[in-house]
Protein backbone atom coordinates (compact mmCIF):
# COMPACT_ATOMS: atom_id res chain seq x y z
CA UNK A 1 0.00 0.00 0.00
CA UNK A 2 1.29 3.45 -0.82
CA UNK A 3 0.10 5.38 2.25
CA UNK A 4 -0.72 4.03 5.68
CA UNK A 5 -3.58 5.15 7.92
CA UNK A 6 -3.24 5.33 11.70
CA UNK A 7 -5.04 6.81 14.70
CA UNK A 8 -3.14 9.73 16.22
CA UNK A 9 -4.74 11.54 19.17
CA UNK A 10 -8.28 12.31 18.05
CA UNK A 11 -7.60 12.08 14.32
CA UNK A 12 -6.80 9.52 11.66
CA UNK A 13 -3.74 10.30 9.59
CA UNK A 14 -2.93 8.70 6.27
CA UNK A 15 0.63 9.33 5.12
CA UNK A 16 3.27 8.30 2.63
CA UNK A 17 6.53 8.28 4.54
CA UNK A 18 9.45 6.80 2.55
CA UNK A 19 10.56 4.72 -0.38
CA UNK A 20 9.42 4.69 -4.00
CA UNK A 21 5.89 5.79 -3.10
CA UNK A 22 7.19 8.88 -1.29
CA UNK A 23 9.37 9.70 -4.31
CA UNK A 24 6.33 9.34 -6.59
CA UNK A 25 4.25 11.66 -4.39
CA UNK A 26 7.03 14.29 -4.40
CA UNK A 27 7.61 13.96 -8.16
CA UNK A 28 3.98 14.78 -8.98
CA UNK A 29 3.52 17.26 -6.10
CA UNK A 30 0.73 15.20 -4.51
CA UNK A 31 -0.21 15.57 -0.85
CA UNK A 32 1.89 13.18 1.25
CA UNK A 33 -0.54 13.27 4.17
CA UNK A 34 -4.26 13.55 4.87
CA UNK A 35 -5.77 14.04 8.33
CA UNK A 36 -9.37 13.43 9.40
CA UNK A 37 -10.61 14.57 12.82
CA UNK A 38 -12.68 12.17 14.91
CA UNK A 39 -14.52 15.11 16.48
CA UNK A 40 -15.73 16.22 13.05
CA UNK A 41 -16.32 12.87 11.32
CA UNK A 42 -16.71 10.52 14.32
CA UNK A 43 -14.22 7.66 14.65
CA UNK A 44 -15.84 5.43 12.04
CA UNK A 45 -16.12 8.21 9.46
CA UNK A 46 -12.57 9.48 9.99
CA UNK A 47 -11.22 5.95 9.65
CA UNK A 48 -13.22 5.37 6.45
CA UNK A 49 -12.01 8.65 4.93
CA UNK A 50 -8.37 7.88 5.74
CA UNK A 51 -8.63 4.41 4.22
CA UNK A 52 -10.37 5.82 1.14
CA UNK A 53 -7.54 8.35 0.71
CA UNK A 54 -5.08 5.43 0.83
CA UNK A 55 -7.12 3.47 -1.73
CA UNK A 56 -7.34 6.50 -4.02
CA UNK A 57 -3.58 7.07 -4.08
CA UNK A 58 -2.90 3.33 -4.36
CA UNK A 59 -5.01 3.19 -7.53
CA UNK A 60 -2.98 5.89 -9.27
CA UNK A 61 0.32 4.52 -7.96
CA UNK A 62 -0.56 1.11 -9.42
CA UNK A 63 -1.21 2.72 -12.81
CA UNK A 64 2.12 4.56 -12.59
CA UNK A 65 4.12 1.43 -11.69
CA UNK A 66 2.32 -0.73 -14.24
CA UNK A 67 3.15 1.39 -17.27
CA UNK A 68 6.02 0.73 -19.66
CA UNK A 69 6.96 4.37 -20.29
CA UNK A 70 8.54 5.98 -17.20
CA UNK A 71 7.80 9.48 -18.55
CA UNK A 72 4.07 8.82 -19.09
Helices and strands as residue ranges (DSSP letters): E 4-7, E 11-15, H 20-27, E 33-37, H 38-66
